[in-house]
């Protein structure tokens, strides 16, 4: 009996081809303009979420940290 390993590169490549074919079918069914608008909207939303996340995390000023040290 042969012992095959799972997760080999040809298997991953096959699933990537299946994913590309799925995207092509979605584009063919929905229309190119619709898919481009959806992709643009998702990109803008992800960029906005990333900007909000980065603006929410600000490091404290070093001058205030120096004042808090004990003598």
N, C-alpha and C positions, 0 to 999 in steps of 0.2 A: 504494500500500500504506500502510495506517495504522500509525503508530508509537505503540503504547500503552505508557504507563509502568506499571511494576509497583509494588505497595505503596501504591496509592491508598486513600483513606479508605473508599469503598464496599466494597472488597475486604476490608478489615480488619473492617468492620461485619458483613459476611456471615459471616466466620469466627467472629466473636463470637457471632452467632446460632446457628451450628452448635455451638459449645461449650456454650451454654445448653441447647440441645436435647439434647445428650449427657448433661448433668447431669440433666435431667428424665427421660431414659430410665433412667439409673442409679438414680435415686430410685424410679422406678416399679418397676423390677425387684428391687431389694434391699429396699425398704421405707424409709419415712421415718425410723423410729427407728434403724435400722442405720446409715443415712448420717449422721444427727446424731451418733451415738456415734463413728463413725470421724472425723468432722470435729473433734469435741471432743478426741479422742485426739491427733490431729495437731497441734491448736492447743496443747495442754498440752506435747507433746514439743518443739515449736518454742520455746515460752516457756522451757522448762527449758534447752534448748541455749543460748538467748540469755542467760539468767541465768548459766550456767556460764561462758560466754565473757566476760561483763562482769565477773564476780567474779575471773576469772583475770588480768585486766589491771588492775593497780593501779599508780598513779603513785608514784614514790619520794617520801619526805618531803623537804620543802625544807630542813629543818634538817640532815639528813645530807648533802645536796648542798652546803651552805655549808661543812661541815667538810672536804670533799674538795678545796676550792680551794687552789691553791698560794699561798704568801705572796709 
